[in-house]
């Protein structure tokens, strides 16, 4: 009777099932979970990958995109011109007279991309230069000489408007109030960055004999 039971196919299936469970039983639930539960679907994997890429691209701590070379160069040039805003001072000869010039430069907020300038010019001629200006054959009295010197030392003021051109700011005179004793006044300024506290300047003067223009380095006053 027992031998028949042992030889029956049903008994062999039962014994095989017991052996399988004996050796692999503890790991079967984990295998099932890994195969059917833990593994995300393809659509979930794609969505997770997109979210990860989005987080990497938008994370505040992630690397910022590098600016294009042209944009970086334009930004540096704009910053250099912005550093020219302020008040500048310098000394220049005008018609053989030492003159002090100050220039206030700022952006024109009513006209983006344009600039406004306010210049003050004052000269200090020597008594010898005053005497040399006396009319031929007429002797100048000391009182007349002092008056002429006082007149020559009166400052002049000029309003400018300008635009940026080729890495510089070009200012053109609009109105001039008063003239120095030499009769010279500044007609144009070309302003170029020359360090954090200096500014390279080219200027032209009005069409008066002896007023020729030139170049100077101005220092930032504030």
Secondary structure as the mmCIF struct_conf table of DSSP 4:
data_model
#
loop_
_struct_conf.conf_type_id
_struct_conf.id
_struct_conf.beg_label_comp_id
_struct_conf.beg_label_asym_id
_struct_conf.beg_label_seq_id
_struct_conf.end_label_comp_id
_struct_conf.end_label_asym_id
_struct_conf.end_label_seq_id
HELX_RH_AL_P HELX_RH_AL_P1 UNK A 2 UNK A 7
BEND BEND1 UNK A 8 UNK A 8
HELX_RH_AL_P HELX_RH_AL_P2 UNK A 9 UNK A 32
HELX_RH_PI_P HELX_RH_PI_P1 UNK A 33 UNK A 37
BEND BEND2 UNK A 38 UNK A 39
HELX_LH_PP_P HELX_LH_PP_P1 UNK A 40 UNK A 41
HELX_RH_AL_P HELX_RH_AL_P3 UNK A 42 UNK A 58
TURN_TY1_P TURN_TY1_P1 UNK A 60 UNK A 61
BEND BEND3 UNK A 62 UNK A 62
HELX_LH_PP_P HELX_LH_PP_P2 UNK A 63 UNK A 68
HELX_RH_AL_P HELX_RH_AL_P4 UNK A 69 UNK A 82
TURN_TY1_P TURN_TY1_P2 UNK A 83 UNK A 84
STRN STRN1 UNK A 86 UNK A 94
TURN_TY1_P TURN_TY1_P3 UNK A 95 UNK A 96
STRN STRN2 UNK A 97 UNK A 107
TURN_TY1_P TURN_TY1_P4 UNK A 109 UNK A 110
BEND BEND4 UNK A 111 UNK A 111
TURN_TY1_P TURN_TY1_P5 UNK A 112 UNK A 113
STRN STRN3 UNK A 114 UNK A 123
HELX_RH_AL_P HELX_RH_AL_P5 UNK A 127 UNK A 132
TURN_TY1_P TURN_TY1_P6 UNK A 133 UNK A 133
BEND BEND5 UNK A 134 UNK A 134
HELX_LH_PP_P HELX_LH_PP_P3 UNK A 135 UNK A 135
TURN_TY1_P TURN_TY1_P7 UNK A 136 UNK A 137
HELX_LH_PP_P HELX_LH_PP_P4 UNK A 139 UNK A 141
HELX_RH_AL_P HELX_RH_AL_P6 UNK A 142 UNK A 152
TURN_TY1_P TURN_TY1_P8 UNK A 153 UNK A 153
STRN STRN4 UNK A 156 UNK A 165
TURN_TY1_P TURN_TY1_P9 UNK A 166 UNK A 167
STRN STRN5 UNK A 168 UNK A 177
BEND BEND6 UNK A 178 UNK A 178
TURN_TY1_P TURN_TY1_P10 UNK A 181 UNK A 182
STRN STRN6 UNK A 186 UNK A 193
BEND BEND7 UNK A 195 UNK A 197
STRN STRN7 UNK A 198 UNK A 205
BEND BEND8 UNK A 207 UNK A 207
TURN_TY1_P TURN_TY1_P11 UNK A 209 UNK A 210
STRN STRN8 UNK A 214 UNK A 220
#
